[in-house]
Amino acid sequence: MEEKSRNNHIVQAEMMLLAFLIVFGAMKRLSMGTLVNAEANIGETSERGQTSSEEEDYIRWVDFDVSCEALSQAYDYDIGTYMFDAHVNWIELLAYLAVQYGGDFSCFKEKDMTEAVEKIQAQGIEALTADLKYYDYYLEAYEAVLGGMVGVYEVEQPTEVSEETESGSGTGTGGVENTVWKQVYGLKAFSPIAKGFPYSEYDDFGASRSYGYQRTHLGHDILGQVGTPIIAIESGTVRALGWNQFGGWRIGIDSFDGKRYYYYAHLRQDRPYAEGLEEGDVVQAGDVIGYMGRTGYSAEENTNNIDVYHLHLGMQLIFDESQREGTNEIWIDVYPLTRFLARHASETVRNDETKEWSRRYQIRDPEIP
């Protein structure tokens, strides 16, 4: 009975997904009309150009409903099988499960992933998914969200404090420990909040917003203290920097593969950004890029008009340049992702003279051009 029920669930999920792909994506874009999240795109048109690709085949819509628990378990399988012949790629694993769930991970069970891993290791992912309907769609969609977050890189790590360091000479001074570089395979993306700083969050994606006009909140708010260092989740290029009526002082960063646009908004009044940060700069995952504040909701620059100190974080997926702005934009719910990334927070140190924060340990990412 359990197997029959599961098969019925899969068939229903496939039918629902097919209807979703054909109808819902287009209807949602039309129904949104101008109600696209202004916090992310009002005033951005001149900064984020677009090209028309109407005749090209690309993904038009993505609902990223993968739970934090599924992300964590898939990642652990990826790390645990690395360097083995039957290495399990976490994105491929999640895409395979998404087919079973119809993209809805609210029914996720650990045993389902365990069984999926066993099948992948026994048959190989290509053979297992050769005739699996919608697998290619989920794989491309999830790669757009998670691509580049896991891989090989070098990280600076502390060593034992030497006598020379303690006496203020040698490679470390003033209490700064000696470090070594170590090559690792693991999570390259970071939490957007610096290590050790308190914050709270809940899933507010899709909530109503009314400043300017009635619209849907297509981001994720992380509440904390003013001046909390904001961290670059992923390495990339600063595309937008400055004032936005809705987002206040904000930063927009493109991933190197062009699939993800990260939007950090409502930054601190007067000193919103890391010292020296400019448009066009390359930032590394884990770098301090700005500071939490409550600016925005005003046409006048540098205005605190938000009630609560928080970071508005958004992630936009881009499969074609025509999706960069307008009614074709794809913004996803990043709440499960920020919960997952909490396991990898960037440690920061404060310069008492400048009052600026910076990362304590550097990384070397071979993917950075």
Salt bridges, closest charged atoms under 4 A:
GLU2 OE2 - LYS111 NZ 4.00
GLU39 OE2 - ARG215 NH2 3.63
GLU39 OE1 - HIS266 NE2 3.60
GLU39 OE1 - HIS312 ND1 2.77
GLU44 OE2 - ARG250 NH2 2.64
GLU47 OE1 - ARG250 NH2 2.91
GLU69 OE2 - ARG339 NH2 3.28
ASP76 OD1 - ARG343 NH1 3.27
ASP78 OD1 - HIS87 NE2 2.81
ASP112 OD1 - ARG6 NH1 3.53
ASP112 OD1 - LYS111 NZ 3.59
GLU154 OE1 - ARG364 NH1 3.86
GLU177 OE1 - ARG360 NH1 3.62
GLU201 OE1 - HIS220 NE2 2.63
ASP204 OD2 - ARG209 NH2 3.78
ASP204 OD2 - HIS217 ND1 3.55
ASP204 OD1 - HIS220 ND1 3.30
ASP221 OD2 - ARG209 NH2 3.09
ASP221 OD1 - HIS217 NE2 3.36
ASP221 OD1 - HIS310 NE2 3.56
ASP221 OD1 - HIS312 ND1 3.44
GLU234 OE2 - ARG260 NH2 2.78
ASP254 OD2 - ARG239 NH1 2.76
ASP254 OD1 - ARG324 NH1 3.35
ASP257 OD2 - ARG260 NH2 3.03
ASP287 OD1 - ARG359 NH1 2.82
GLU321 OE1 - ARG324 NE 2.85
GLU347 OE2 - ARG360 NE 2.99
ASP352 OD1 - ARG350 NH1 2.98
GLU356 OE2 - ARG271 NH2 2.85
ASP365 OD1 - LYS188 NZ 3.27
